[in-house]
Amino acid sequence: MSHVTTQNAIVGEPEVVEDLVSAPAWVSLKEAAEEFRLLQVKDGSLPNEADHARARELIATITDSIRSLSDVFPHDSAYHAA
């Protein structure tokens, strides 16, 4: 049996972290990722076709949120652009 533990862990300068945690893009990213995870089965797939439309919406939200946050993480800009 596996157990998933979530943490509110963001590493960085304290003032940046404080701003990031409440940033709308961060909140949207976190909420969309958590909801998407609930649609997935253990192997990461989405076998229920009824969930596919919602999954696409969530991925769009995740992608947009990452783009919005990329200035906060300039050291990862190439990764975010990929």
C-alpha positions as CSV (number, residue, x, y, z in Angstrom):
1,M,0.0,0.0,0.0
2,S,1.3,3.4,-0.9
3,H,0.8,6.6,0.9
4,V,1.0,10.0,-0.7
5,T,1.9,12.9,1.5
6,T,1.7,16.5,0.2
7,Q,3.7,19.3,1.6
8,N,3.6,23.0,1.2
9,A,7.3,23.1,0.3
10,I,8.6,25.9,-1.9
11,V,12.3,26.7,-1.6
12,G,13.7,30.1,-2.2
13,E,14.1,33.6,-0.7
14,P,11.5,34.1,2.0
15,E,9.9,37.1,0.5
16,V,9.7,35.4,-2.9
17,V,8.2,32.3,-1.4
18,E,5.6,34.3,0.6
19,D,4.5,36.1,-2.6
20,L,4.5,32.9,-4.6
21,V,2.3,30.9,-2.3
22,S,-0.5,33.4,-2.6
23,A,0.0,34.2,-6.3
24,P,-3.0,33.3,-8.4
25,A,-0.9,31.4,-10.9
26,W,0.6,29.3,-8.2
27,V,-2.8,28.6,-6.6
28,S,-4.3,27.7,-10.1
29,L,-1.3,25.4,-10.8
30,K,-1.6,23.6,-7.6
31,E,-5.3,23.1,-7.7
32,A,-5.3,21.9,-11.3
33,A,-2.4,19.5,-10.7
34,E,-4.2,18.1,-7.7
35,E,-7.5,17.6,-9.6
36,F,-5.6,16.1,-12.6
37,R,-3.9,13.6,-10.3
38,L,-7.3,12.5,-9.0
39,L,-8.3,11.6,-12.6
40,Q,-5.3,9.4,-13.1
41,V,-5.0,5.7,-12.2
42,K,-1.9,4.2,-10.6
43,D,0.1,4.1,-13.9
44,G,-0.6,7.7,-14.6
45,S,-3.1,7.1,-17.5
46,L,-6.6,8.5,-17.8
47,P,-8.7,5.4,-18.9
48,N,-12.1,7.0,-18.4
49,E,-12.9,8.9,-21.6
50,A,-15.5,10.9,-19.7
51,D,-12.6,12.6,-17.9
52,H,-10.6,13.5,-21.0
53,A,-12.2,16.9,-21.7
54,R,-11.7,18.0,-18.1
55,A,-8.1,16.7,-18.2
56,R,-7.4,18.8,-21.3
57,E,-8.8,21.9,-19.4
58,L,-6.6,21.1,-16.4
59,I,-3.5,20.7,-18.6
60,A,-4.2,24.0,-20.2
61,T,-4.5,25.6,-16.8
62,I,-1.3,24.0,-15.7
63,T,0.6,25.1,-18.8
64,D,-0.7,28.7,-18.5
65,S,0.2,28.8,-14.9
66,I,3.7,27.6,-15.5
67,R,4.2,30.2,-18.2
68,S,3.0,32.9,-15.8
69,L,5.4,31.7,-13.1
70,S,8.5,31.3,-15.4
71,D,9.9,34.7,-14.5
72,V,10.0,33.6,-10.8
73,F,12.2,30.6,-11.8
74,P,14.6,32.0,-14.4
75,H,17.0,29.1,-13.8
76,D,14.4,26.7,-15.1
77,S,13.3,28.8,-18.1
78,A,14.5,26.3,-20.7
79,Y,12.6,23.5,-18.9
80,H,9.4,25.6,-18.7
81,A,9.6,26.4,-22.4
82,A,9.9,22.8,-23.4
